[in-house]
Amino acid sequence: MNYIKLKWLFLGSFINNIAVSTIWPLTTVYMHNTLKKSLTEVGIILFLFSVSNVFGNYVSGKLFDKHNRYPLTIFGIVFSVLVSLMLIFFHGWPTYPIGLVLLGFGTGWNLTMVNSLGTTISNQSSRHIFNMLYLAQNIGVVLGTMFVGFIYPYGIGYVFIITTTILIIYGISAAITYKQPDSIYPVIKEGPKRQEVKLPKPNFMLIMTLFVSLSVIWIVYEQWVSNLSVI
């Protein structure tokens, strides 16, 4: 079977998250201290970035199930590279927030593609695959956040040079290693139609409680990349 090897997906997830985490930690600092925007305006931009990221997740996930995954993956990487390249030269107002929102879409797209391609690997347990991808994401976030602290004092343009370079490396790696016949084409299975199942009320309440809890946790968590970063 010609499946994508887990090590290449691990590398892709790792590189993509390094690129992402070189950008969002400094957004509040840059927009507040350099572009002289209020924290309210910054909060709106970060919200739009998150919405765009989720939208990229959703669109790429829907397309993944119906179309050739290889060009979809390459598209997301190329799109992110072009936006990051633009931000090297145009990072004032309003080009920076516009570019940030577009980059949120691209990086969300890339993350979903990597995770979805993980489902096509059949020679390893899904638990092992997604634990490794989760590990790659977190290591990438740590390293990207660490590097940006050293690079940002030289100018935000250098940050986007690094980001663009990292994304290009990811693109080259994906172009070479992701084109495997058993992974890039959707598998269409004809099966019986599913009957609609009504969710019991206790289960519904449990799920909604989980969603509300996660929302509160994320609101608190996001303070370190917004309000606390300028103190």
N, C-alpha and C positions, 0 to 999 in steps of 0.2 A: 504494500500500500504506500502510495506517495503522499504522505501527510506532511504538513509543516512540522518541523522538529520544535519541541518545546523550548529549546535553548534560544532559537531565533525569535520566538514570541516573547520570551523573557527579556531578551535584549531590546526588542521593540518597545515593550512596556517601560522598561528602565529608561531608555533614551527619551521617549515621549514625555515622561514625567519629569525628567531633568529639565527639559525645555519649558514645560508649563511652570515649574516651580522657580524658574529664573525670572518670571514675569509678575505673577500675582502677588508675591510678598512685598514688592516695592511700589505697587500701584498707589496706595494711600500716601506713602512718603513722597513719592514723585509728584502726584497731583496736588497735594496739600502744600508742600514746601517749595516746589519749583514752579508749578503752574498756578499756584496761589488760589486753589479752589477749596471751598468749604467741605467739611466732613460729610455734610448732607449730600452735596453733589457727588463726592467720591462714593458714598454709599449707594447712590442711584446707579453709578457706572458699574460698581461691583455686582449689584443686583442684575443689571443687564448682561454682564459677563456670565454670570451663573445661569441665567435663563438661556442665553445663547449656547452655553455648554450643554445644557440639558436638551435643547433643540437639536444640536448636533448628534447627541446620543440617540435621540428618538429617530431622526431621519436615517442615519446610517444603519440602525438596527432594523428598520422596516425594509430598507433596500437590500440588506444582507441576506434576507430570507428568500429573495426573488431574483437576484441578479448575480453575475460573476463577481466574486469578492475581490479578486486581484486588482482590476482597474478601480474599484471603489476605494480600496485601501490606498493605492497610489495617488488617487485624486485628493484624498484627505491630507496626505503628506505634502503634496505639491501646493495645495491651497494654503496650508499653514506656512510653508516656506516663503511663498510670495507675500503673504501678509506680514510676516516677520521681517522680510527684506525691505518692505515699504517702510516699516517702523524704524529702521536704521536711520533713514534720512528725514522722515516726517513724523516727529514725535511731539509736536506742539499741540495746541488746542484748536480745533476739535479732532484733529487726525488721530491723536493718541487714544482717546476713548473709543472712536470708531474702529480703529485697528484692533484694540483690545477685545471688543465685542466679536469682531470677525475671527480673531484668533481663538476666542472661546469656542466658537462653533467648530473650527478646525480641530482643535485638540480634543473636544468632546467626541467628534467623529472618529478620530484616531484611536481613542481609548476603547470605544465600543467595538471597533473593528478588531483590535487585538484580542479583547475578551471573547468576542464572538468566534474568532478563528480558533480560540482555545477549545471550543465545543466540538471542533471537527477532528481533534486528536482522539483516536480510539484505542491506542495501544498503552495508555496510561489512565489511571483513575482520575476522575474529574476533581476529586478532593485535592490530589497532588498538584494537578495543573493549575487550579485557581489559587491555591496557597502560594505557589511559586510566582504567579502573576501579581498577586497582592504584595508579596515580598518585593518584587521588582518595582512596583509603584511606590512603595514607601521608601526604599533605598534611593530611588530617583528623586523623590521630594526632598529628602534630607540633604543629598549632595547638591541639588540645584539651589536650594535655599542657602546653603553654606557658601557656594561659589559666588552667588550674587552679592553677598555682603562684601566680598573683596573687589568685585568688578565695578559695582555701582559708583563708588567715589570717582572713578575715571570718566564717568558720563554714561547716560542711559543708552546712547548709541552703541557703546561697546557691549552692553548687555544683550542687545538685539543681534549684534554680530555673532556672539557666542550662541545665542538661541538658534539663529539661522543655520549656523555651521552644524550644530547638533542635529537639527531636523534634516539637513541634507545627508548627514551620515545615516540617519534612520531610513531615509528614502532609498539610498543606495543598498543598504542591507535588506530592506523589504523587497526591492525590485529583484534582487538576486535570489533570495531564499523563500519568498512567499508563493511563488508560482508553482504550486503542486496540484496536479489534477484532482486529487481526492479531497482537496480542501477549498478550492476556489469556486466550485460550482454548487449551487443549492441542490439538496436532495429532496425530490418531490415524492411524497408517499401518499398514495390514495388509501384512505381508511374510513371507517364508519364515522358518521357525523356525531359530534359530541352533544350530549344532552345538557341543557342548561341546568346547572346546580345552584340552588339558592343557598347562600351563605348563612349559617345559623347566627342568630343575634349575638351570642357570647363571643363567637369567633370574630364577628365584625367589630365588636367593641374592643377586643384585644388588638386587632390590627390597627384600628384608629388610634388607640392609646399609644401603640408603638410609633406611629407616624407623628403624633403630637410630641412625643418624647424626643424623637430624633430632630424635629424642628427646633425645639427649645435648646437641645444640646448644640446644634449647629449655629444657632444665633449666638450663643455664648462663646463657642469655639472661634467663630469668625472675628471676634473682637481683637484677637492678637494680630490679624492682618489688616485691621482697620484702625480703630481708635487707639489701641495700645502702641501701635507702630510709630505714632507721631509724638508720643509723650517723651 
